[in-house]
Amino acid sequence: MTTETKVILQKSLCNVLHHKNIDKITVKDIVNDCHLTRQTFYNHFSDIYDLVEYSASSTAKRVLDGRATYDNWQAGFYDIMILIKQNHRLAKNVYQSIYRDVMRKYIYKVIYGYIIVIVEKQSQDIRVDQSHKDFIAHFYSLAFVAIIFDWINNDMKDDPKEIVDQISVLITGDFQKALQNYAK
């Protein structure tokens, strides 16, 4: 029942976010939408941002599972952008709220987790300090987050496929090249 209740609360959060900025949402708004009690909410989450983080992480996990390879990173990144675009109003509500930095931090965390797996796989046969691998993942995560935020800020007008293709041209071979340059 716990996971099921969390999913119900997650769906209600999404419903409410479609017409209200995140900094204006209350627990009451969420529980009214799904007809649960405030106590039920607090049995599962400490506050709205805990629910937002759960929602984002479970969605990202679903979208990115099995995609963390150098050969198909584009598909995972494209799927993230499509998911954001499908939830345009929700994304804009969070982006335009006072919690934009929380959103940026969370997207960074998700993308970093995805990229570090790719960097680790690319470095299997190369002796590279972990600090260098972490830096490579950090650098590309910041770049991807900046591109996503710029895209959201511009009302997601550009085609996500075109953006991913442009990024792919820029970074093809770069992880391997960087790892080779850092090799001991």
C-alpha positions in Angstrom: 0.0 0.0 0.0 2.9 2.4 0.7 4.2 2.5 -2.9 0.6 2.7 -4.2 -0.2 5.6 -1.9 3.0 7.4 -2.9 2.0 7.0 -6.6 -1.4 8.4 -5.9 0.1 11.4 -4.1 2.6 11.8 -7.0 -0.2 11.9 -9.5 -2.1 14.5 -7.4 1.0 16.7 -7.2 1.2 16.6 -11.0 -2.5 17.5 -11.3 -2.1 20.5 -9.0 1.2 21.6 -10.6 -0.6 22.0 -13.9 -2.5 25.0 -12.6 -0.5 26.2 -9.6 3.1 27.2 -9.0 5.0 24.9 -6.7 5.6 27.7 -4.2 1.9 28.2 -3.9 0.9 24.5 -3.4 -0.1 23.3 0.0 -0.4 19.8 1.3 -4.2 20.5 1.5 -4.2 21.1 -2.3 -2.6 17.7 -2.9 -4.7 15.7 -0.5 -7.9 17.3 -1.7 -7.1 16.3 -5.2 -6.6 12.6 -4.3 -9.1 12.4 -1.4 -6.6 11.3 1.1 -5.9 12.8 4.6 -3.1 15.1 5.6 -1.9 12.4 8.0 -1.7 9.9 5.1 0.5 12.5 3.2 2.8 13.0 6.3 3.0 9.2 6.8 4.8 9.1 3.4 6.5 12.5 2.9 7.9 15.1 5.3 6.8 18.0 3.0 5.8 18.9 -0.6 9.5 19.0 -1.7 10.0 15.5 -0.4 7.1 14.5 -2.6 8.6 16.5 -5.5 11.9 14.8 -5.1 10.3 11.3 -4.9 8.2 12.1 -8.0 11.2 13.4 -10.0 13.5 10.5 -9.0 10.9 7.7 -9.7 10.1 9.3 -13.1 13.8 9.7 -14.0 14.6 6.2 -12.9 11.7 4.9 -15.1 12.9 6.9 -18.1 16.7 6.3 -17.7 16.8 2.6 -16.6 19.0 0.6 -18.9 20.1 3.6 -20.9 23.4 4.5 -19.3 25.8 3.5 -22.0 27.9 5.7 -24.3 26.2 4.3 -27.3 22.6 5.2 -26.3 23.0 8.2 -23.9 21.2 10.3 -26.6 18.0 8.2 -26.2 18.0 8.8 -22.5 18.6 12.5 -22.8 16.0 12.8 -25.5 13.5 11.0 -23.4 14.1 13.4 -20.5 13.5 16.4 -22.8 10.3 14.8 -24.2 9.1 14.1 -20.7 9.7 17.8 -19.7 8.0 18.9 -22.9 5.0 16.7 -22.3 4.7 18.3 -18.9 5.4 21.8 -20.3 3.1 23.7 -17.9 4.3 21.7 -14.9 8.0 22.4 -15.8 7.3 26.1 -16.4 5.5 26.4 -13.0 8.5 24.9 -11.2 11.0 26.9 -13.4 9.2 30.2 -12.6 9.0 29.5 -8.9 11.3 30.5 -6.2 12.4 26.9 -6.2 14.2 26.9 -9.5 17.5 26.2 -7.9 16.0 23.1 -6.2 14.9 22.0 -9.7 18.3 22.7 -11.1 20.0 20.8 -8.3 17.7 17.8 -8.8 18.1 17.7 -12.6 21.9 17.9 -12.1 21.8 15.0 -9.6 19.8 12.9 -12.0 22.0 13.7 -15.0 25.2 13.3 -13.1 24.1 9.9 -11.9 23.4 8.9 -15.5 26.7 10.3 -16.9 29.0 8.9 -14.2 27.8 5.4 -15.1 28.7 6.1 -18.7 32.1 7.5 -17.7 32.8 4.5 -15.5 31.9 2.1 -18.3 34.1 4.0 -20.7 37.0 3.9 -18.3 37.0 0.1 -17.6 40.2 -0.5 -19.4 41.9 2.8 -18.5 43.6 3.6 -15.2 42.1 7.0 -14.3 41.8 8.6 -10.8 38.2 8.7 -9.6 38.5 12.5 -9.2 39.1 12.8 -12.9 36.1 10.7 -13.8 34.0 12.7 -11.3 35.2 15.9 -13.0 34.2 14.7 -16.5 30.8 13.7 -15.3 30.4 17.0 -13.4 31.5 19.1 -16.5 29.0 17.4 -18.8 26.2 17.4 -16.3 26.5 21.2 -15.9 26.5 21.6 -19.6 23.4 19.4 -20.1 21.5 21.2 -17.2 22.3 24.6 -18.7 21.0 23.5 -22.1 17.8 22.1 -20.5 17.2 25.3 -18.5 17.9 27.5 -21.5 15.4 25.4 -23.5 12.8 25.6 -20.7 13.3 29.4 -20.4 12.7 29.7 -24.2 9.4 27.9 -23.9 10.8 24.6 -25.3 10.5 25.9 -28.8 13.5 24.0 -30.2 13.1 20.4 -31.2 14.6 18.1 -28.6 15.9 15.7 -31.2 17.8 18.5 -32.9 19.3 19.6 -29.6 20.4 16.1 -28.7 21.8 15.6 -32.2 23.8 18.9 -31.9 25.2 17.8 -28.5 26.1 14.4 -29.9 28.2 16.0 -32.6 30.0 18.0 -30.0 30.8 15.2 -27.6 31.2 12.2 -29.8 34.5 10.6 -28.6 35.1 13.2 -25.9 34.6 11.0 -22.9 37.1 8.5 -24.2 39.5 11.3 -25.2 39.3 12.9 -21.8 39.8 9.6 -20.1 42.9 8.9 -22.2 44.3 12.3 -21.4 43.8 11.7 -17.6 45.2 8.1 -17.8 48.0 7.3 -15.5 
